[in-house]
Amino acid sequence: MAFTLELEEWVGSVWHRFITRRASPDFPEARVELAPRQRSLALLQRAMGDVGNRGVEAASERDLLLRRTLLQQIAGTCRQVPLAWCDAQNLRLPASLAVFPDAGLNEELYRWLALLAAHSGPMRHWGRDNQRWTQTLLQRYPPLRARYRRLVEAHLQLRPDPASLSPAEAALERSVCQALREPGSVSEFVRSERAAWPVPLWLYPPLHLASPQAADLEESDECLATPPGEQQGGRKRATRIDDSTRQGGLLVVRLENLFSWTEHVDLDRWSDDREDPDAARVADDLDQLTLSRTRLRKGGGLKLHLDLPPADVDDIPLGAGIKLPEWDYRQARLRDDFVNLQVLVPRDSQAQPLPARLKPSAQRLRRQFEHLRNDRQWLRQQPQGSELDMQAWLDFHVERAHGQCAERGLFMEQRQTRRDLACLLLADLSMSTDAHLNTEHRVIDVIRDSLLLFGETLSVLGDDFALYGFSSLRRQQVRMQELKAFDQRYDDTTRGRIQGLKPGYYTRMGAAIRQATQLLGGCKRRRKLLLLLTDGKPNDLDLYEGRYGVEDTRQAVLEARRQGLTPFCITIDREAGAYLPYMFGGHGYTLIHQPQQLPLRLPQLYRQLTQP
């Protein structure tokens, strides 16, 4: 019995491969992939005058109502085809091309689509617009005509015979072939219930093109914004799931988990009633939507403020929001005024002294750093001094032996020097800092103690310093808590703000670094140090996740270095080696393996980083 089942499965798999291969119109042996060509195609598009500075991304397959052959119907193929299209943000090209039996023609087709997209505009008529863009491109660059002719002739040989089609489909097919041979010669396309066979040399309308846009078209009666036979209105494939939690088997729990059941109760959070501003764009990017049978109603009379506080109890904003750019690695550009940052101070913070448990450590650190305030340093290569500079003397004799005698001082002198530097410490206050390190301490507790001891140390040292915390809730609300500004004293008010810190929200790291860079840029000091204290990688609820957040943070660090700052990251994340070297460089971060030691290690790290 088992052998029979295995034989049936083997025969079925062989039949599936055979019928799928026979029914496919592609040429797998000549397939070329988009991934290794994305960067060159984007550069080609911009070099040809693409004012939108669009990126190049892979396009998903689209539903077309095609007349399929009997083999294709049996195999179930050609229901969806990859088509090229573009919008204001990206040029979407098929992830791979196997349209022609020659790999060189398939690669040439990628280049042709990038050139055509660079000369395209808003699509008002699928057929006439592609003809006009093609005609403009060939008139502007005559050497492209021979390449275009090769692509057209190779494609026309693969298109269906009009004699095998219905009258309406045959008329549409002849119009498409004529438009390909002589761009601009066809002004009317016959309407048909079925779509014409895909035209790989043309751009198709964006997936989100729907009837509201069609209302703005001048030719409303004869508009062909979507090709004949293609579904309009951005329809999606959908699957329905049953996520009901009311039906299930035996529930086995431990009684100590009883207090965690509230995490699974359907409660109305304060922010649930707000519309997600990115929901429509995210839905446009999805090929398939999952629908739930669970019916949810918007909030009633009961509202519980769990991890998102309402405005009336939130921290106090300082001034209006600050618009900041953000790096989009997909478009390889800064998006101006993309992020809104709000500077706040804790609402209910009160002036408090240093906790008694930290006073012994603070006194020990003060004694260690007190001598640096008036440190005397040896200055080398001086014209006169109390000691002979042996290194300068040796260099002088070596250069004279090689005939390159340069005047230099040969003495050393010890002088009183003043530390000419400023430091801004930026602490991560996201929800992840609410995690427990042990039964007694959380990450936020260690961060509070570190800020307190850091402030005690630098107030004795005399260096200019500022203390800030940050978190975020999407790009519309990046929160930056002002604990101590450069022009403020470190006193009990600052200590009270630090002790009142609470974790919440997420970690939009790039915006916080850019604002800290601006604050440090206003300091009149020669050396400027930007310290970032975090427990994880950048993340947020919107696109700021994974590579997007890492790339934006890396770009913010590069911007800070170009302005003469020294960014340095201090983390307790054991996975930091996978992403921090890329963002801060191999020598731009350090990992604290035992987080409980961070309060004492932080001043020592500052001493090492600021040594002359």
N, C-alpha and C positions, 0 to 999 in steps of 0.2 A: 504493500500500500504506500509506504513512504517512498519507494523507488518510483512508483507511478506519479506521485505528486511532484517529485523533483524533475521527472521527465517532462511533465506538463509545463512546469515553470520554465524549463530550459527551452522547450519548443516555443512557448509564448514569448520569451525574451528575444529569441532569434527572429521570430516573425515580426515582432515590433521593430527591431532594428532594420530589418529588410524593407518593410512597407514604409517606414518613416524615411529611409534613405531614398527610396524610389519616388516618394511623393514630394520630397523637398525640391524647390526650385533653385536652391543655392548650390554652390560649388565648394564643398568643404576643403578640398585640397588647395584652393587659392585664397583661403580666408586670411584676413588681416585684422589685427586687434586695434582698438582705439587707445587703450591705456598707454602704450609707449609713445603715442603720437599726440597726446593731449597738449603738452607744453608747446611743441612746435606749431601745432594748428592754432593755438591761442595767439602765439607770436605772429603768425602769418595773418590772422584776422585783424590784429591791431595794426600791423604794418600797412595793411591795405586801407586803413582809414576808418576802422570801426570806432565811432565816437562813443558808443556805449561801454567800451572796455569790458566786453562780456567774457566770461570764462567758457571753457569747453567741458561739458559733462556728458555722461552716457545717457541715452534716451531709452525709456522703457517701451515695450511693445504696445501697440494700439489696436483697437478693434476696428476692422474694416469688413463691410459686407461684400465680400468678393464672390465671384462665380468660380467655385472650386471644381477641379477635375474629380472624376470618380475615385482615383487613388487618394487624392487629398481628403476626400470625404471619409473614405475608409480609415485612413491613418489619423484623421482628426487634426490635421495640420492646416496652416495658413488661415487660422481664425484671427490671429493677431500677427502684425508685422511691425518691425522697427522702422520708424520714419524719422527724418531729420526735421527739427523745428527750433525756433529760437524765440526768446522773449527779451525783456529789458535786462535780465540778469545773466542769462547763460545761452550758449548755443548747444543744443542737445543733438548729438549724433549717435547713430547705432553703435552699440558696444563692440560689434564686429561687422565686417562687410565680406560677403562671399557672393556678391551679385554677379560678378563676371568670372569666367573660367581662368582669367589671367590675374595674378596677384598684383601686378603693376597697375592694372586698370582699377582695381579696388582701392589701392593706395591713392591713385590719382583722383578717384571719386571723393575721398576724404578732403583732399586739398581743394577740389572744386566747390564743395559745400561750404568750406570755410571762407573762400573768396566770395561766394554768392551771399553768405550771411553778412559779410562786411559791407555790402552794397544794398542790403535789404532795409525795409522799413515796416511800419504797421501793415498787416495784411488785410486788404479790403476785398480782394477777389483772388481765390486760389490760383486760377489759371492765368489771368491777365497779369497779376503781380509778378509771378515767377517769370513770365515772358519778358516783362519790362525790366526786371532786375538782370536777367541774362543778357538782354540786348544792351543795356547800359554797360555791363561788365565787358562784353566783347568789343564794344565801340571804344571804350577807354583803354583797353589792353588788347590790341589786335593779335599779338602772338598767342593768345589763349584760344583763338578760334580753332587751330588745328587740334589742340587737346580736347576741346569741347566736341569737335566733330568725331573724334575717335570714340569718345564715351557714348555719344548719341548712336552712332552706327552699331556699336557693340550691344547697346541696350535694345535697340529696335528689333534686332534678331531674336531677342528673348521674349518679346511681348506677344500676347495671344493674337491669333488670326481673327480679324473682324468677321470673317465669314462664319465662324463658329459661335458667334454671339447673337443675342437678340437685336432687333433694329435699333433700339435706343442705346444699348450698350455698344453696338458697332459704331454708331455715329459718334459717341463720346470717345471711343478708342481712336477713330480716325482724326478727331480734333486734337487729341493729346499728341499723337504721332506728328501731325503737321506742326503743332506748336513747338515740339522738340527740334524738328528739322529747321524751321524758320521762325525763331522767336519774334513775337509781335504780329504774326500773320493771322492769329485766331482771336477774335473778339467775343465770340459766343460759344459756350459749351452746353451741349444738350444735357438736360437733367435726366438722371437715371436712378432707379431704386438701388441698383448695385454700384459699388465704387469701381472706378477704373483701376486696372492693375497698377500697383504702386509705381510711382515715378521716382527713382532714387536720386535723380539729378535736381529735384525741386525740393523746396522747403514747404513743410506743411504747417497749418495753423497751430498755435500753442494749445495745449490740452485744456487750459482754463477758458478758452474762447467760448463764450456763451451768448445767449440771446440779448442780454443787456448791452453788450458791445455792438451787436448787430444793429441796434436801434440808432446808432450814431452814423451808420454808413449812408452815403448819398444814394446809392442804388439799392434801395430796400427791396424792390420787387425782383430784381434779377441778381441779387447778391449771392455770391458763391464763396463766402468766407470759409466754409468747410467743404471739402471735396464731396462729390456725390457719393452717397452710400456710407459716409462716416457718421457715427453717432455724434450729436451735438450736445452742448450743455455740460461738458466735462463729466460724463457719466463714469462711474467706477464699477468694477467688479466687487461684489460684496459676499461675505459669508456670515452666517448667523451662528452665534454661539450661545450656549446656555450657561450663564454664570450664576445661576440661582444657588444660594447658600442655604436655602430652607429645607432642601431634601438631601439626605445623606445617610450614611450608616452609623455605626456605633461611634460615639465620641469618647476618646480616651485621653485624659489630661492628668496632669499632676496638680495638686491643690496649690502649690506655690506659684503656678502660672495664673491663678485666678485674677490677680490684679492687672495682668496684661490683656485681659479680654476687651478692655475699652478701646484698644487699638483697632479692633475689628468691628466695632459698632458703627452703623451708618449714621453718623452725626453730621449736622450742617456746620461747616466751617465758615468763618467770616468772609473769606475770599471766594467761596464757591459760586456766588451769584454774579461775579464779574465775568465779562466776556474775555476769552483768551484772544489777544490781538493777533497772535500768530496762527490761530486755528485754521483760518481759511487757506493761508499759504501752505501750511503743512498738509492739509487735505489735498491740495492741488498736486503736491509732490508724490502722493501715495497712489500706487496702482490698484490696490485692493483695500477696501474698508471692512472692518469687522463690526458687526451690529450686535447689540445686546438686547435681550428681551426685557431686561430690568427697566422699569419705568421710574424715573426720578422726577420729583417736583422741586421747584426752586424753594428757597428758604421760607419757613413760616415765621412764627413769632419767637421761636427759641434760637438764640445764636450763642455758640460757645467759642471763646477765643482760645484756641489751643496753642499753636506755635506761631500764629500770625496775629499780632496785636492790632487793634483798631487805631484810628488816627487820634482819638481823644486821649489815649494813654500811651501813645508812641513817644519816642524821643523828640526833643525840640529842634526843629530845623534852624540852621543859621543861614539866612538869606535865601535867595532863589536857587534853583538847581543849576548845575554846571554841565554844559553840553561838551562831551568829549568824543573823539573818534574811536573807531575800533577796526582792527585789521581783519579783513576777510581773505583768508588764504585761497579760497576758490576763485576769487576775482583778482587776487594779488594786488590789492589796493586798500588804502584806508578809507573807511566810510565815515565822512565828516558828520559831526553832530549826531552820532548814532546812539550814544549812551547818555543817560541823564544821571548825574551824580549829585547826591544831596549830603551836605555836611550837617551833622547833628551833634547835640550834646545830650547826655542822659537826663531824663526829665526829673527823676526823683533822687538824684545823687546829692549827698550832703558831705560837707567837709569832715574828714575822718583822719586820725593819726595813723602812723604805720602800725600794723598789727604787732602785738607783743611777741608772737612766735617768730617774726622776721627780724626783730631788732638785733639779736646777736650776729646774724649773718650780715646785716647791713653795716654794723660797726666794723666787722672784720674786712669787708670790702672797702670801706672808707679808708682804713689804715693802709691797705694794699695800694690804693690808687692815689692817696694824698700826695705822695712824693712826685707823681707825674705832673702835678699842677705847675710846679716851678722847677721842672727838670732842666739840668744843665747838659748841653750836648757839645760834642767835639765837632768843630767845623774844619774840614780838610781843605788843602790846597790854598792856604792863606799866605799873603805876602810877608806876614810877620806873626809870631805867636810864641807860646811858651814851650812847645814841643816840636821836634822834627817830624815831618810827615814822611815816613820811610817809603810808603807806597808811591807817593808822588815823586820822591827822589829816585826810586828805581825806574819809574816810567820815564823820567827825564833822561837818565843815562841810556836807556834802551833806545829812545827816539834819537838821541844825539849820535849814537853809534850807527844808526841807519840813515843819518843825514836829515832827520826831520825834527829838528830842535824847535820846540814851541815853548813860549814863555808861560810859566805857571808858578803858583806859590808852592813853597816847599815846607811850610810850617802848619801846625795845628794849633787851634785856639779854642778854649772852652768858654762858651758864652751862654747867658740865660736866654732861652727861647720860649716863645709863646705858641701854644697849640692853635693853629689856624685851621679849624675844621668844624663842620656841622654834621649832625646825624639826624635822620628821621627813621623812627622805628614804626613799622606797619604790621599790626597783629591781625591774624585771621580770627574772626569771631563767628564763623558759620556754624550751622547746626551740628556739624561733625565734632566740634569741640565740646559738645555735651556728653561725649562718650567717656566711660569710666576707665581709668588706668589701673585702678585696684579698688578695693572695697571702701577706701576712704577718699580718694582724689579723682577728679575728672580732669580732662585736658584743659578746660577753661580755668580751673583752679591753678594749674601750673602756669598758664599764661598770665593770670593776674599777678601771681608772685614774681614772675620774671619781669613784668613791667614795673612793679614796685621797686625791686632791688636794682633794676637798671636805672630808674630815675634817681634813686638814692645815690648811686655811684657817680653818675654824670653830674649831678648837682654839686657834688664835692669837687669833681675834676674841673668844672668850669667850662666845659665844652657846650656850644650851642646845640640843643637837641629838641626834638618834638616827638610826641607819642600820639599815634592814631590807631584805631581799629577799623575794620571794614567787613562788610557782607553785602549781599545783593539779592534782589528778587526780580529776575529778568533785567533786560537792559533799561527799562523805564525807571528802575529804582535801585541804583547802586548806593549803598549807605556807607558813609565814612564818619566814624565817631571821633570827634575832637576831644582828646584827653588832655593834651598840653600842646599849645602852639609855640612857635619859636619866640614870640614876644611875651610869653606868659612865664610866671615863676612856677617852679616846682614846689608846691606847698600842700596843705591838707585838702584843698579843693581838688587838686589833681589826684591825690591819693583816694579821695572819696569817689571820683569818677571811675578810677580803675577798679576799685572794689565793688562798684555797682554794675560792672559789665555782665551782660547776659548773652548766651549764644542764640543764634537764630539765622534763618535764611541760608544763602548759598555763597559761592566763592567766585565772583567775577574779578579775577586777579588783575587783568590788564588795565581796566579803568582805574583801579586803586593805585597802581604803579604810576600811571600817567599823571594823576592828580598829585601824588607825592613828588614826582619829578618837577612839576610846576612849583610846588611849595619850596623844594630845595633850591630850585633855580633862582629864587629871590633872595637867597642868603649871600652875604658878601664875605664868603670864606673861600679859601683856596682849595681845600679838600672837602668833598661832600660824600657822605656815606648813606646809602639807602638800604636799611635792613628789613627783610621780610620774614616774619615769623608765622609759620603755617604748619598744618598737620595733614595736608593732602594736596591733590592736584586741583586745578581750576575746574569749576563746574557751575551750571545754573540750569534753570528749568527749560530754557529755550534752546537755541542752537549751540549755546556755549557749553559744549560737552565734547569729550574726546579730543580729536585733533584740532577742532576749531578753537577751543579754549587754550590749548597748549601753544598754538601758533600765534594767537593774539598776545599771550603773555610774553612769549619770546620776542615778539616785535616791540612790545613796550619796554623790555629790558634793553634791547638794542638802541631804542630812542634815548633812554636814560644815559647809556654809555656815550652816545654821540654828544650829549650835553655836558660831558665831563664828570658825571656821577659814577660812583662805584656801587652797583647793586650787588647785594649778597643775601642769599636765602638760608634760613635756619629752619630745619624741619625735623619732625619726629616720625615721619612716615617711612616705614621700612621698605616700601616699594618706590621710594624717591629716585633710586638709581636708574629707573626705567624712563624717567621723563625730565628730571631736573637738569642733568648735564646738557640736554638739548635746549632748555630754556635759559639757563644761567651760565652754561659753560662748565667744563670739568673742574675748575677751581673757583667757581662762583657760588658754591653751596656747601653745607656741612650737615651731616645727619647725627642727631643726638640719639644714641641707642637706648639710653635710659632717661625717659622724659622727666622723671622726678629730679634729675640733676640740672635741668634747664635753667632754673633761677640763678644758680651759681655759675653755670657755664657761660651764660650770655654775657656778663661783664668781662669775663676772660677772653671771649671771642672778640669783643669790641677792642680790648687792649691789643690783641694780635693784629687786628685789621688796621689799627690807627698808628702802629709803630712807624716812625720815620724811616 
